[in-house]
Amino acid sequence: MLSNILLLVLDTAGGFLTLMLLARFFMQWQRVSFRNQIGQFVVSATDWVVRPLRRFVPGLFGLDLASLLPAWVVQVLLVFAELMLNGAVFGSNPVSVMLGLWGVGLVELLRMAVYLLFGVVLMSAVLSWVSPHSPAAPVLDALAAPFLKPFRRVIPSIANVDLSPLVLLLVLQILLMVIAGLRNNFALLLFRS
């Protein structure tokens, strides 16, 4: 029971940090202003890890790798902690174990990115119906718009209602199923002899 409680605390703290780092990565990638309440919160929650890393980890094609790399490391550490607390016995090949850990960590990072996008699209759609002039609406809309754009080209509005968020949410659900399959494939590397 104590291991489950510890795992819950670690997963919650690690998941929060990963989501904040991914939000910072996406906001910088989409050139969304940090001069708003959401942006300031994200920067305050992640500056302690991102700022020192920027000295050593350069950006790549405008992507903030100093935000993405620690998010990946946090997920790898969470996977390792989960396996250790559950008493997993690793395979004898250390290269295979390391590849498996980094692979599962990458898959978990992708899963968290999909969950973040899922939340952003859902909140953006709800705010567009309920409170379009909310201070958070422009930030969420700017984050969701690039992912919704391809669907908006194909799916027409019905009675002035944009259905593209519903289709994107369905696609994200399918993507989560694919990611679960990938996680299982990388997990096999951990226990291979």
C-alpha positions in Angstrom: 0.0 0.0 0.0 2.8 2.4 0.8 4.4 1.8 -2.6 1.1 2.6 -4.3 0.9 5.9 -2.3 4.5 6.8 -3.2 3.8 5.9 -6.8 0.7 8.1 -6.8 2.6 11.1 -5.4 5.6 10.6 -7.8 3.2 10.2 -10.7 1.2 13.3 -9.8 4.3 15.5 -9.3 6.1 14.1 -12.3 3.0 14.4 -14.5 2.5 18.0 -13.4 6.1 18.9 -14.2 6.0 17.1 -17.5 2.7 18.9 -18.5 4.2 22.3 -17.6 7.4 21.6 -19.6 5.3 20.4 -22.6 3.1 23.5 -22.3 6.2 25.7 -22.3 7.5 23.8 -25.3 4.2 24.1 -27.2 3.8 27.8 -26.3 7.3 28.6 -27.6 6.9 26.5 -30.7 3.5 28.1 -31.6 4.9 31.6 -30.6 2.1 32.1 -28.1 2.8 35.0 -25.8 3.9 34.3 -22.2 2.5 37.6 -21.1 -0.7 36.2 -19.7 -1.7 34.3 -16.6 -1.3 30.9 -18.1 2.1 31.8 -19.6 3.4 33.3 -16.4 2.3 30.2 -14.5 4.0 27.9 -16.9 7.2 29.9 -16.8 7.2 30.1 -13.0 6.7 26.4 -12.7 9.5 25.5 -15.1 12.1 28.2 -15.0 14.2 26.4 -12.4 14.9 23.6 -14.7 14.8 25.2 -18.2 16.9 28.3 -17.6 20.1 26.4 -16.5 19.6 23.8 -19.2 19.6 26.5 -21.9 23.3 27.0 -21.3 24.0 23.4 -22.5 21.0 22.4 -24.6 20.6 24.5 -27.7 17.3 24.9 -29.6 16.8 23.1 -32.8 14.8 24.6 -35.7 13.1 27.0 -33.3 12.2 24.1 -30.9 12.9 24.6 -27.3 14.8 21.4 -26.5 15.7 22.7 -23.0 11.9 22.3 -22.2 11.4 19.0 -24.0 14.5 17.1 -22.8 13.7 17.4 -19.1 10.1 16.4 -19.7 11.5 13.2 -21.4 13.9 12.5 -18.5 11.1 13.0 -15.9 9.0 10.4 -17.8 12.0 7.9 -17.9 12.5 8.3 -14.2 8.8 7.8 -13.5 8.8 4.6 -15.6 11.9 3.4 -13.7 10.4 4.2 -10.3 7.1 2.5 -11.2 8.9 -0.7 -12.3 11.2 -0.7 -9.2 8.3 -0.1 -6.8 6.3 -2.9 -8.5 9.3 -5.3 -8.1 10.1 -5.7 -11.8 13.0 -7.9 -12.7 14.9 -6.5 -15.7 16.6 -8.5 -18.4 20.4 -9.2 -18.2 21.2 -7.0 -21.3 21.9 -3.5 -20.0 21.7 -1.9 -23.4 18.3 -3.5 -24.0 17.1 -2.2 -20.6 18.3 1.3 -21.3 16.8 1.4 -24.7 13.5 0.1 -23.2 13.5 2.7 -20.5 14.2 5.6 -22.8 11.8 4.2 -25.4 9.0 3.8 -22.8 9.8 7.2 -21.5 9.5 8.7 -25.0 6.2 6.9 -25.5 4.9 8.3 -22.2 6.1 11.8 -23.2 4.0 11.4 -26.4 1.1 10.2 -24.3 1.3 13.3 -22.1 1.6 15.6 -25.1 -1.6 14.0 -26.5 -3.4 14.5 -23.2 -2.2 18.1 -23.0 -3.5 18.7 -26.6 -6.7 16.9 -25.7 -7.2 19.3 -22.7 -6.3 22.4 -24.7 -8.7 21.6 -27.5 -11.5 20.7 -25.1 -11.1 23.8 -23.0 -10.8 26.0 -26.1 -14.0 24.6 -27.5 -15.9 25.0 -24.2 -14.6 28.5 -23.8 -15.6 29.4 -27.3 -19.2 28.5 -26.5 -19.4 29.6 -22.9 -17.0 32.5 -22.4 -15.2 33.6 -25.6 -13.9 36.8 -24.0 -12.2 35.0 -21.1 -8.6 35.9 -20.6 -7.6 32.2 -21.1 -9.5 31.9 -24.4 -6.9 33.5 -26.7 -4.0 31.4 -25.3 -5.9 28.2 -25.6 -7.2 29.1 -29.1 -3.7 29.9 -30.2 -2.4 26.6 -29.0 -5.3 24.6 -30.5 -5.6 26.4 -33.8 -2.6 24.7 -35.6 -4.0 21.3 -34.8 -7.5 22.2 -35.8 -6.6 24.0 -39.0 -6.4 20.8 -41.2 -9.8 19.6 -39.9 -11.4 23.0 -40.4 -10.4 22.9 -44.1 -12.3 19.6 -44.6 -15.2 19.8 -42.1 -17.8 22.5 -42.7 -19.5 24.3 -39.9 -23.0 23.3 -39.3 -25.4 26.1 -38.2 -22.3 28.1 -37.3 -21.0 25.4 -35.0 -17.4 24.2 -35.6 -17.3 20.4 -35.4 -13.5 20.1 -36.0 -12.7 19.9 -32.3 -14.9 16.8 -32.0 -13.1 15.1 -34.9 -9.7 16.1 -33.6 -10.6 14.6 -30.2 -11.6 11.4 -31.9 -8.3 11.3 -33.7 -6.4 11.9 -30.5 -8.3 9.0 -28.8 -7.2 6.7 -31.7 -3.6 8.1 -31.3 -3.7 7.1 -27.6 -4.5 3.6 -28.6 -1.6 3.4 -31.0 0.7 4.9 -28.3 -0.4 2.2 -25.8 0.7 -0.5 -28.4 4.0 1.3 -28.8 4.5 1.3 -25.0 4.0 -2.5 -24.9 6.6 -3.0 -27.7 9.3 -0.9 -25.9 8.4 -2.6 -22.5 9.4 -5.9 -24.0 13.0 -4.7 -24.3 13.2 -4.2 -20.6 12.6 -7.8 -19.7 14.5 -9.5 -22.6 17.4 -11.7 -21.5 
